[in-house]
Amino acid sequence: MISFLITFQRMVRAIIRGLKEPEFQVLLTLTFFTLLSGTIFYSTVENLRVLDALYFSVTTLSTVGYGDFSPQTDFGKVFTIIYIFVGVGMIVAFVSKIFEYVQLNKVESKNKMKTRQKDR
């Protein structure tokens, strides 16, 4: 549990750091609107509850795909094909950017510790 909390803290710090960068802001906005559009589509066309539609959007774009939901209409299937091709790349770019900031924070922390040790 402690390692989860530490990892979660690092991720939150990385996101906060990323919010200052224009590229990260664009990726965050695009990710948000992609998930929003999928949620709206699946809730209206596939008649899923909003939470189920969001869940399906996230599992689809994260390529987890549990299989508990699937599009039932032809239009839903075509949308999902396009949604996957557009969204997966964007999600990968967004998660990669978060990972990049996590790594930068680790490197900076190590550099600060080395500097402190030299000053002693």
C-alpha positions in Angstrom: 0.0 0.0 0.0 2.8 2.4 0.8 4.5 1.8 -2.6 1.1 2.6 -4.3 0.8 5.9 -2.4 4.4 6.9 -3.2 3.8 6.1 -6.9 0.5 7.9 -6.8 2.2 10.9 -5.2 4.9 10.9 -8.0 2.2 10.8 -10.7 0.3 13.7 -9.1 3.6 15.7 -9.0 4.3 14.9 -12.6 0.8 16.0 -13.7 1.2 19.3 -11.7 4.5 19.8 -13.3 3.1 19.0 -16.7 0.3 21.5 -16.4 2.9 24.2 -16.8 3.9 22.9 -20.2 1.9 23.8 -23.3 2.4 20.4 -25.0 1.1 18.6 -21.9 -1.9 21.0 -21.7 -2.8 20.1 -25.3 -2.5 16.4 -24.7 -4.5 16.6 -21.5 -7.2 18.6 -23.3 -7.3 16.2 -26.3 -7.5 13.2 -23.9 -10.3 14.8 -22.0 -12.3 15.6 -25.1 -11.6 12.1 -26.6 -12.9 10.4 -23.5 -15.9 12.9 -23.3 -16.8 12.2 -26.9 -16.7 8.5 -26.4 -18.7 8.7 -23.3 -21.4 10.9 -25.0 -21.4 8.6 -28.1 -21.7 5.3 -26.1 -24.3 6.7 -23.7 -26.6 8.0 -26.5 -26.0 5.5 -29.4 -25.4 2.3 -27.4 -27.7 3.3 -24.6 -25.1 2.7 -21.8 -25.3 4.6 -18.5 -22.9 7.5 -18.4 -20.5 5.7 -16.0 -20.6 2.6 -18.1 -19.9 4.6 -21.2 -16.9 6.3 -19.6 -15.7 3.0 -18.3 -16.0 1.5 -21.8 -14.2 4.5 -23.3 -11.3 4.2 -20.9 -10.9 0.4 -21.2 -11.0 0.7 -25.0 -8.4 3.5 -25.3 -6.2 1.9 -22.7 -6.4 -1.3 -24.7 -7.4 -3.2 -21.6 -10.7 -4.2 -23.2 -12.3 -6.5 -20.5 -15.0 -7.6 -22.9 -17.9 -6.9 -20.5 -19.2 -4.2 -22.9 -19.1 -4.1 -26.6 -20.9 -2.0 -29.3 -24.2 -3.6 -30.4 -25.0 -1.4 -33.4 -23.2 -1.2 -36.7 -22.7 2.5 -36.2 -21.2 1.9 -32.8 -18.8 -0.7 -34.2 -17.6 1.7 -36.9 -17.2 4.5 -34.4 -15.2 2.2 -32.1 -12.8 1.3 -34.9 -12.1 4.9 -35.6 -12.1 5.8 -31.9 -9.4 3.2 -31.3 -7.2 4.3 -34.1 -7.4 8.0 -33.1 -7.5 7.6 -29.4 -4.9 5.0 -28.6 -2.0 7.1 -30.0 -3.2 10.1 -28.1 -3.5 8.2 -24.8 0.0 6.7 -25.3 1.4 10.2 -26.0 -0.3 11.5 -22.8 0.9 8.7 -20.6 4.4 8.9 -22.0 4.5 12.6 -21.1 3.4 11.8 -17.6 6.1 9.2 -17.3 8.6 11.7 -18.7 7.8 14.2 -15.9 8.0 11.4 -13.3 11.5 10.6 -14.5 12.5 14.2 -14.5 11.3 14.6 -11.0 13.3 11.6 -9.9 16.5 12.9 -11.6 16.0 16.3 -10.0 15.5 14.8 -6.6 18.7 12.8 -7.0 20.6 15.8 -8.1 19.4 17.8 -5.1 20.5 15.0 -2.8 23.9 14.9 -4.4 24.2 18.7 -4.0 23.2 18.6 -0.4 25.8 15.9 0.3 28.5 17.9 -1.4 27.6 20.9 0.7 28.1 19.1 4.0 
